[in-house]
Amino acid sequence: MRDYTKYQVWTDAVEFTVKIYTLTKSFPSDEKYGLISQMRRASVSISSNIAEGASRTSEKEFSRFIEISLGSAFELKTHMIVAEKLAYLDKEVFDKTIPELNEICKQLNGLRNSLKK
């Protein structure tokens, strides 16, 4: 069993989730069950799938959960693009946070690749 808390990508994903929760507080209340819920769910899913995958016994299974985390990150990026286009996310905030999410995606991809070796 792996200690998922030792993976930097897990730590970064948790911190990013906190950021998403904070950012979505200012969204219109009619988005409570729309973008707010979707963005929060996708962000939590990134670190949660790393944790769940770490419990698996094989590298192949762990790698599959990392792929699911990466999918959640891509989903979150799409939600953020939509939120920025709707002016729920300020352009400056968007331009600052997207590179952070891209870095998490790179870390996930690197971890996935290392598991496949």
C-alpha positions in Angstrom: 0.0 0.0 0.0 1.3 3.4 -1.0 1.2 6.6 1.1 -0.6 8.9 -1.3 0.0 11.9 0.9 3.7 11.7 0.0 2.9 12.4 -3.7 3.5 16.1 -4.5 0.7 15.9 -7.1 -1.8 14.9 -4.4 -0.7 17.8 -2.2 -1.0 20.2 -5.2 -4.4 18.8 -6.2 -5.8 19.3 -2.7 -4.5 22.9 -2.5 -6.0 23.5 -6.0 -9.4 22.1 -4.7 -9.3 24.7 -1.9 -8.7 27.4 -4.5 -11.6 26.2 -6.6 -13.9 26.2 -3.6 -12.8 29.8 -2.9 -13.2 31.0 -6.5 -16.6 29.5 -6.9 -18.0 31.2 -3.8 -18.4 34.4 -6.0 -20.3 32.7 -8.8 -24.0 33.5 -9.2 -26.2 31.5 -6.9 -28.2 30.1 -9.8 -25.0 28.1 -10.7 -25.1 26.3 -7.4 -26.1 23.1 -9.1 -24.3 23.9 -12.3 -20.8 25.1 -12.7 -20.1 25.5 -9.0 -21.1 21.9 -8.3 -19.3 20.6 -11.4 -16.1 22.5 -10.8 -15.9 21.4 -7.1 -16.7 17.8 -7.9 -14.1 17.6 -10.6 -11.4 19.3 -8.5 -12.0 16.9 -5.5 -12.0 14.0 -7.9 -8.3 14.7 -8.9 -6.9 14.1 -5.4 -9.5 11.5 -4.5 -8.6 9.2 -7.4 -4.9 9.5 -6.6 -5.8 8.4 -3.0 -8.0 5.5 -4.1 -5.5 4.3 -6.7 -2.8 4.3 -4.1 -4.7 1.6 -2.3 -4.5 -0.8 -5.3 -1.9 -3.5 -5.3 -0.8 -3.3 -8.9 0.9 -0.6 -10.8 -1.6 -1.1 -13.7 -4.5 -0.4 -11.4 -2.9 2.6 -9.8 -2.1 3.9 -13.3 -5.8 3.6 -14.2 -6.8 5.8 -11.3 -4.1 8.4 -12.3 -5.7 8.4 -15.7 -9.1 9.1 -14.1 -7.5 11.9 -12.1 -6.1 13.4 -15.3 -9.6 13.1 -16.9 -11.0 15.1 -14.0 -8.4 17.7 -14.4 -9.2 18.1 -18.1 -12.9 18.3 -17.2 -12.1 21.0 -14.6 -10.1 23.0 -17.2 -13.1 22.9 -19.5 -15.4 24.2 -16.7 -12.9 26.9 -16.0 -12.9 28.0 -19.6 -16.7 28.2 -19.6 -16.7 30.1 -16.4 -14.2 32.6 -17.8 -16.2 33.1 -21.0 -19.3 33.7 -18.9 -17.3 36.3 -16.8 -17.8 34.3 -13.6 -14.0 34.0 -13.4 -12.0 37.1 -13.8 -9.6 36.9 -16.8 -6.6 37.7 -14.5 -7.6 35.0 -12.1 -8.2 32.6 -14.9 -4.7 33.4 -16.4 -3.1 32.7 -13.1 -4.9 29.5 -12.2 -4.9 27.6 -15.5 -1.1 27.2 -15.5 -1.4 25.7 -12.0 -3.9 23.2 -13.3 -1.7 22.5 -16.3 1.2 21.8 -13.9 -1.0 19.3 -12.0 -1.8 17.6 -15.4 1.9 17.4 -16.1 2.6 15.8 -12.7 -0.2 13.3 -13.3 1.1 12.4 -16.7 4.6 12.0 -15.3 3.4 9.7 -12.5 1.3 7.7 -15.0 4.3 7.3 -17.2 6.5 6.2 -14.3 4.0 3.5 -13.4 4.0 2.1 -16.9 7.7 1.4 -16.8 
